[in-house]
Amino acid sequence: AIGYKRFRDEYPEIDFWREYGRLFYDSANRFLCESVDLIINWQLYHHNQLYLKYPQTDDLKINPDDAIKIIDSLPFKLPTELANFYQYYNGGYQLIPGLHFYPLKQAIQALSNLNCIKSNTGYPFPLFKGTRDEIYYVLADDPEPTYSHVYCQFPGEEPMIYAECVTSLIVTIAQCYQEGAYYIAIDEETGERTIEQDLDKIEPIFEKFNPDQIDTWRSLWKS
């Protein structure tokens, strides 16, 4: 409720992410489900017929048992929060402008397109690809990590940490929808609907949940 930055400012002696990892993980399951559900329902309402087929086809859902089987077949362990996320939501949906979360199977296929190998910190597992050919990913490993930073890497460049973790990114997106930082625009001539963004509104929300990554966000979106 108060954001990680304020929490850290008021309790500087506590390394929240390390010492309160379990508390974070317990909260992550609820936040992930509630936030993704909020985003999808909001977009279904505002997009009208564009996404009304969703309740019929159920394309966004995946059988939790099937998701577990696919995830368990990987040669490494996904971060717990991401594994739980895929059991609830199969990706393939535009959550924000220019970014579509990979469905689980497509993410696995995209692994071969990452021109990087296992480092001392884990295996890169892609989440989505941006409009500038940048790849956003988390690090998987064995044993199973609870969470991972979300990294961003442009072709030929070193990776950078984009968001604190998957949960903080999803909660950021959810609050941006709640406060109108992301909104639907309609072309009056064609009737085409697109998701637009107000960067000035997004900035303080992103910083609230990803305080260490706000300079990276600014360099990517406001430079």
N, C-alpha and C positions, 0 to 999 in steps of 0.2 A: 504493500500500500504506500509506503513512504519512498520506495526506490532504493536501489543498492547504494547509490552515491551518498544519500543522506544517512543511511544505516552506517556506512563506513565512516562518515564524518563524525557521527555521534558516538561510535564505538571504535575508535582507531586502534585499540589494542587487539581487536578480533580480526583474524584473517577469515572472513566469512566463507569464502569458497572452499577453504581447506578444512576448517574446524567445524563448519556447519553443513558439510556436504550431504549428510543424511537428511537433515531438515529440508535442504533444498530439493533433494530427490523426491521426498514424500510430497512436497508441494508441486513438483514438476508435473506429475501425472495429472493432477487436477487442472493445473493451469493450461497444459497442452490441450487437453480435451475441451475445456471450456472455451479457450481462445480460438481454436480451429473451428469449433462449432459456431461460435459467434461470427467469425469471418465468413464462413460458408453461408450461413443463414442470411447475413446482411447482404451478401452479393446476390443470393438467389432472389431476395426481395427487390433489390434495386435493378437487377438486370432483366427482370420480367422473363419473357419467353426464351431469352438466350440460355438460361440455365434451368428452366423448368423441367427439362428431361431428366435431371439428376435423380429425383425420387423414383423414377421408373427404371432407369438403367443401373442405378447404384454404382456407377463407375468409380466414385471416389472412395468407396469402401473396399476393404479387403477382409477376408475371413481371418480372424485372429490366429487360428490354428495354422492356416496356410502361411501367414506371415512369419510365424515362429519357425516353421519348417524351413522356409527360405533363408531366414536369418541364421538359423543354426547350421545350415549347410555351408556358410561362408568359412574361409580359412582363418578368420579373425573374429573378434567380438565387437559388435557395434556398441557405442555408448548406450547405456541403459535408457536414457531419455529418448533417444532416436528410435531404438527398438520398440519402445512403448508407443511412440508417435506413429510408427508405421502399422501397428496393430489397430490403430484407431482411424487412420487416414492414409490412403494409398498414394497421395500426391497427384500429379497431373493437373493441377489447378493453379490459376494465376492468382497468387495471394497479393502481390503488389506489382506496380508497373514494371514490365520487362522481365519479371522473374517468375518461372513456373517450377514448383517443386517436382523433382523427378518421381514418377511412380517407382516402387521398390525394385521391380525387375529391370526397369530402364536404368536406374541408378547403378545396379550391378553391372549391366552391359557397358555403362559409361566408364567403369573403372579402367578398362583397357585404354581409354582415350587420355588418361592422365599421364603425362610424361614425367612421372616421378616415381621413385621406388620407396620402399619402407625406410624410414629414418629411425633414429633412436626414440622418436616420440610416437610412432605408430604408422598405420596405413591410411592414406587419404581415401575417404568415401564421399563421392559427390552428392550434393543436395540439389543444386540447380546451376544453370548457366545463364550469365547475363547477356545483355544486348551488345556488349563490347567484347564478347568472347571470353570474358573472365569466368572462372570456375569458382564456385563456393563449395566448401567441403568441410567435413569434420575428420578427426583422426580416430581410427578404430585400432584396437590392439587386443592382445591376450595377456593377462586376464582382462575381463570386461571392465572398461572405465564407466564411471557413473555419468559423466558428461564430458564434452569436449568444446573448446573454442570453435567458433565458425570462422574458417579461414577463407580469404579471397586471393586468387592468383591470376594475374594477367599473363598472356603468352610471353615467354622469354623474361619474365620478371620474378623476383623473389615473392613468396607468399607473405601476406599480412593478416593479422587477426582482425576480422571484421566485426564480430559480435561475441559477447561473453560465452554464449552457448545457444543451443537450439531453442531452449525454453525462453531465454531472455529475448531472443529474436521474435518468436511467436507472440509473446506477451506485448512486445513493442508494437508489432503490427496490429494486434487487437485493439490496443489503446488508441492507435492512430486512426482506426476506423471509428471508434467511439467518439473521438474529438474532431472528426472531419478532416484530418490530415490526409487521408485517402478518401476519395469520393468518385462517384460516377459522373462522367460527362457524356452528353449525347450530341452527336452531330445533327444539326437541324435538317440538313439536306439529305443525308443518307440514313439517318436513324441509328447509325453505328454507335455502340456504347463502349467506352473505354474507361479504365481506372486511371485517374489523375492523382497528383500529389501536390501538397503544399509543403515545401521543404522547410519553411520557417516554423511551421507547426510541428513537423516531424522532429526537428533537431532537439528540442528539450525533452521530448518523450524518449528518443533514442538514448540520450545522455543519461536519463533517469535509470534505465535498465542496463546500459552498457557504458558506464562512465570511463573506463580505460580505453574504449575504442572510439570515442567521439571525434578525436582528431582524424582518425582513419575515415570515418563516415564523412566528415566535412571535405576531406581531400577527394573522395570519390564522387560526392553529390553536389558540392557547393563550390568547387574550384573552377 
